Amino acid sequence: MAEEAGGRGRASVTTRPRRHGDGSATFPANPAPAPTVCVTSHPGSVAMAAAALNGLVAVLETYRGRDRVVRALCYGCQLAGGALAGPQASPSGLPGSLLVVSAQLSACRTALRLFDDFAMLSYSCGYGLGPKDEDGLVRGLSVLCNLANQLYYPCEHVAWAADAGIIRVGSQKWWTVSTALWAFSLLLGVLRSLRILFQLRRKLRQHKCTSSPLSRKEMKAQVKAEVLSILTDMADLCNAIHWLPPGFLWAGRFPPWLVGLLGTISSLIGIYQASRGGNSEAV
């Protein structure tokens, strides 16, 4: 879905995987006999490490997977930097460096989102007004959520271009509009998940004795997925409100470590959901 404005990012650079050339090693013609060393091999550990590495590479080879990792690192650095800095207004040293890394990663993600409009448009067109057999309220909330996300991207692009000096307009109002659209989308997502959760719990009660164990297990898995989605959206919504102009609720009152904590929580939940195949948001 759409991402952030202060942690919802401000720029991002796409790089192709670098392919290293073949190397060759030169060995002595008659090497001296090497001492015998007893080595205890752990094929299971090696296989697990190789599988973990291959899994990480597979994730980083995809745009969505790489974005999730960069997002988690971005908020993680903000959490660590903010916690180490304490009440300092302009932290230096390690805390300041961590906050700079967080800002750069956030900027990286914003630039990459310049290309998300068409993916979001494809998803919105594919969903349309929603399947007719779906609950009417869920369909309405989903359509509004898609519309908010679709409008979010061009507003953020204008703000980014204004900050970069590409166009001569004030960027702040466009950042505000994009953040407000993001917050509205998150709120709609929470309401949609609550509605789905209510329906699932009602089905579980109605079919407690008649449904098969497999069916109940699937519904319970859906309940878990919706609860995690609510937690993710609520954490991001708290940050989105913080990035709105001061005077609205708690806007501008969060310290950096709290922004980082909320973003890290939502990022880790998103990674968990993706690894379990529980959330397939298009954008």
BELLIN-V662337 format. One record per helix or strand of 3 or more residues. SS is the DSSP state (H for helix, E for strand). FROM is the first residue (numbers start at 0). TO is the last residue. Records with the same first field share a line. If there is no record, write none. Layout:
SS: FROM-TO / FROM-TO
This chain:
H: 42-59 / 62-84 / 92-114 / 116-126 / 135-162 / 170-205 / 212-241 / 255-275
